[in-house]
Amino acid sequence: MTETDVAEALRFLKGLADETRLRLIGHLANGEHSVGELAGLLELKAPTVSHHLTILKDLGLVKMSPEGNTHLYRLDGEALRGLGRLFLSPESVVSLACPVGEEAWKAKVLRDFTEGERIIQMPVRHKKRLAILEWLAGEFDLGVRYPESRVNEILKIHYPDYATLRRELVDWRFMARENGVYWRLPDDEAGPRTEGRDGREGADQA
């Protein structure tokens, strides 16, 4: 695998490394369901189910089709089988031994500080904290404007202190804010992320 292939594998595995999403896949394997039906089956709120369905849809594992005023979701079985062939063939597994540099380091940070979708603890070390913020920024789609209430809703899934996360995403220019509306900044517009707010390198504490 190339570094890009491994990064893609990590994206898929991260997307699947969540109990709720695995249960959603299980229910969708039995047939189409609406968000309301899935919320009832999983005993979760509809916005939470919608959030997880969006992630599975972005991975190409779930498809949505309108039926009147309702959206029905179904599992793309062929995409799931293709994923297994791509990442679980003997050749692909062997190639995972190749070094992947920065992406591997970021993946380790996520393993150390998250459990599924939940942040266990925000790291103190500057570079690791930015890796977590970068991961969180990926929960927001480029080109979409989010009201603050929606930003809070998404961040609350990951960490109780969503206000701090929201502020730091803006402070470190992963996101921008204007009049209570937030949007994700693309890499070529984002500001420096390797220095502290005072222009010096952030403290490298344990």
C-alpha positions as CSV (number, residue, x, y, z in Angstrom):
1,M,0.0,0.0,0.0
2,T,1.1,3.6,-0.6
3,E,0.9,6.1,2.2
4,T,-2.4,7.4,0.6
5,D,-3.8,3.8,0.6
6,V,-2.9,3.4,4.3
7,A,-4.4,6.8,5.2
8,E,-7.6,5.6,3.4
9,A,-7.5,2.3,5.3
10,L,-7.2,4.2,8.5
11,R,-10.1,6.5,7.6
12,F,-12.3,3.4,6.9
13,L,-11.2,1.6,10.1
14,K,-11.8,4.7,12.2
15,G,-15.2,5.1,10.7
16,L,-16.1,1.5,11.6
17,A,-14.5,1.6,15.1
18,D,-17.7,2.6,16.8
19,E,-20.3,0.3,18.4
20,T,-23.3,2.5,17.2
21,R,-22.1,2.4,13.6
22,L,-21.5,-1.3,13.7
23,R,-25.0,-1.8,15.0
24,L,-26.4,0.5,12.3
25,I,-24.7,-1.6,9.7
26,G,-26.2,-4.7,11.3
27,H,-29.8,-3.3,11.1
28,L,-29.3,-2.0,7.6
29,A,-28.0,-5.4,6.5
30,N,-31.6,-6.6,7.1
31,G,-33.2,-4.0,4.9
32,E,-33.9,-0.3,4.5
33,H,-34.8,1.9,7.5
34,S,-35.5,5.5,8.1
35,V,-33.7,7.6,10.7
36,G,-36.7,7.4,13.0
37,E,-36.9,3.6,12.8
38,L,-33.2,3.3,13.4
39,A,-33.4,5.6,16.4
40,G,-36.1,3.4,17.9
41,L,-34.1,0.2,17.3
42,L,-31.0,1.7,18.9
43,E,-32.8,3.7,21.6
44,L,-30.9,6.8,20.5
45,K,-32.0,10.3,19.5
46,A,-32.5,10.9,15.8
47,P,-29.8,13.6,15.5
48,T,-27.2,11.1,16.9
49,V,-28.3,8.4,14.4
50,S,-28.2,11.0,11.6
51,H,-24.6,11.9,12.6
52,H,-23.4,8.3,12.4
53,L,-25.3,7.6,9.2
54,T,-23.6,10.6,7.6
55,I,-20.2,9.1,8.5
56,L,-21.1,5.7,7.0
57,K,-22.5,7.5,3.9
58,D,-19.2,9.4,3.5
59,L,-17.4,6.1,3.6
60,G,-19.6,4.8,0.8
61,L,-21.0,2.0,2.9
62,V,-24.6,3.4,3.2
63,K,-26.8,4.8,0.5
64,M,-29.9,7.0,1.0
65,S,-33.0,7.3,-1.2
66,P,-36.0,9.5,-0.8
67,E,-39.5,8.0,-0.4
68,G,-42.0,10.8,-0.1
69,N,-41.1,12.9,2.8
70,T,-38.9,10.2,4.3
71,H,-35.3,9.3,3.6
72,L,-34.5,5.6,3.6
73,Y,-31.0,4.2,4.3
74,R,-29.6,0.9,3.1
75,L,-26.3,-0.9,3.3
76,D,-24.2,-1.1,0.1
77,G,-23.2,-4.7,0.5
78,E,-20.9,-4.6,-2.5
79,A,-19.0,-1.7,-1.1
80,L,-18.6,-3.6,2.2
81,R,-17.3,-6.7,0.4
82,G,-14.9,-4.5,-1.7
83,L,-13.6,-3.0,1.5
84,G,-12.8,-6.4,2.8
85,R,-11.0,-7.5,-0.4
86,L,-9.0,-4.3,-0.5
87,F,-7.8,-4.1,3.1
88,L,-7.9,-7.8,4.3
89,S,-6.1,-9.5,1.4
90,P,-2.8,-11.1,2.4
91,E,-0.9,-8.7,0.1
92,S,-2.6,-5.7,1.6
93,V,-2.0,-6.8,5.2
94,V,1.7,-7.4,4.5
95,S,2.1,-4.0,3.0
96,L,0.8,-2.4,6.2
97,A,4.3,-3.0,7.6
98,C,5.7,-0.2,5.5
99,P,6.3,3.1,7.5
100,V,3.8,5.9,6.9
101,G,5.3,8.7,8.9
102,E,3.0,11.4,10.1
103,E,-0.2,9.6,9.4
104,A,0.9,6.7,11.6
105,W,1.8,9.1,14.4
106,K,-1.6,10.8,14.2
107,A,-3.3,7.4,14.3
108,K,-1.4,6.5,17.4
109,V,-2.4,9.8,19.1
110,L,-6.0,8.9,18.3
111,R,-5.6,5.4,19.8
112,D,-4.0,6.9,22.9
113,F,-6.6,9.6,23.6
114,T,-9.9,8.4,22.2
115,E,-12.2,5.4,22.7
116,G,-14.4,5.1,19.7
117,E,-15.8,8.5,19.1
118,R,-15.2,9.8,22.6
119,I,-12.1,11.7,23.7
120,I,-10.9,10.1,26.9
121,Q,-8.6,13.0,27.7
122,M,-7.4,16.1,25.8
123,P,-3.6,15.8,25.5
124,V,-1.4,18.6,27.1
125,R,1.4,18.2,24.6
126,H,0.9,20.9,21.9
127,K,1.4,18.7,18.8
128,K,-0.8,15.9,20.1
129,R,-3.5,18.4,21.0
130,L,-3.5,19.8,17.4
131,A,-3.8,16.2,16.1
132,I,-7.0,15.8,18.1
133,L,-8.3,19.1,16.9
134,E,-7.5,18.2,13.3
135,W,-9.5,14.9,13.7
136,L,-12.4,16.9,15.2
137,A,-12.3,19.4,12.3
138,G,-12.8,16.4,10.0
139,E,-16.3,15.9,11.4
140,F,-17.3,19.1,9.6
141,D,-17.8,19.2,5.8
142,L,-16.0,21.8,3.7
143,G,-18.3,24.4,2.3
144,V,-21.1,23.9,4.9
145,R,-22.0,26.6,7.3
146,Y,-23.0,25.4,10.8
147,P,-24.9,27.4,13.4
148,E,-23.3,27.3,16.9
149,S,-25.9,25.0,18.2
150,R,-25.1,22.4,15.5
151,V,-21.4,22.7,16.2
152,N,-22.1,22.1,19.9
153,E,-24.2,19.1,19.1
154,I,-21.4,17.5,17.0
155,L,-18.6,18.2,19.5
156,K,-20.7,17.1,22.5
157,I,-20.7,13.6,21.0
158,H,-16.9,13.5,21.4
159,Y,-16.2,15.4,24.6
160,P,-18.3,17.0,27.4
161,D,-16.4,20.4,27.3
162,Y,-17.6,21.2,23.8
163,A,-17.2,25.0,24.4
164,T,-13.4,24.6,24.8
165,L,-13.2,22.4,21.7
166,R,-15.2,24.9,19.7
167,R,-13.0,27.8,20.8
168,E,-9.7,26.0,20.1
169,L,-10.9,24.9,16.7
170,V,-11.3,28.6,15.9
171,D,-8.1,29.7,17.8
172,W,-6.0,27.3,15.8
173,R,-7.7,28.1,12.5
174,F,-9.2,24.7,11.8
175,M,-12.5,26.5,11.6
176,A,-13.7,30.1,11.2
177,R,-16.5,31.9,12.9
178,E,-18.7,34.9,12.0
179,N,-21.9,36.1,13.6
180,G,-22.5,32.7,15.4
181,V,-21.9,30.7,12.2
182,Y,-18.9,28.3,11.8
183,W,-17.3,26.7,8.9
184,R,-14.3,24.4,8.3
185,L,-11.2,26.0,6.8
186,P,-9.4,24.1,4.0
187,D,-5.7,23.4,4.5
188,D,-4.6,26.1,2.1
189,E,-6.5,28.8,4.1
190,A,-5.7,27.6,7.6
191,G,-3.2,29.5,9.6
192,P,0.1,28.2,11.2
193,R,-0.6,25.2,13.4
194,T,2.9,24.5,14.7
195,E,3.3,27.5,17.0
196,G,1.7,28.6,20.2
197,R,-0.7,31.5,20.3
198,D,2.2,33.8,21.4
199,G,4.3,32.8,18.4
200,R,6.5,30.4,20.3
201,E,6.4,26.6,20.0
202,G,3.8,25.2,22.3
203,A,5.0,23.5,25.5
204,D,6.0,19.9,24.9
205,Q,4.7,18.5,28.2
206,A,3.8,14.9,29.0
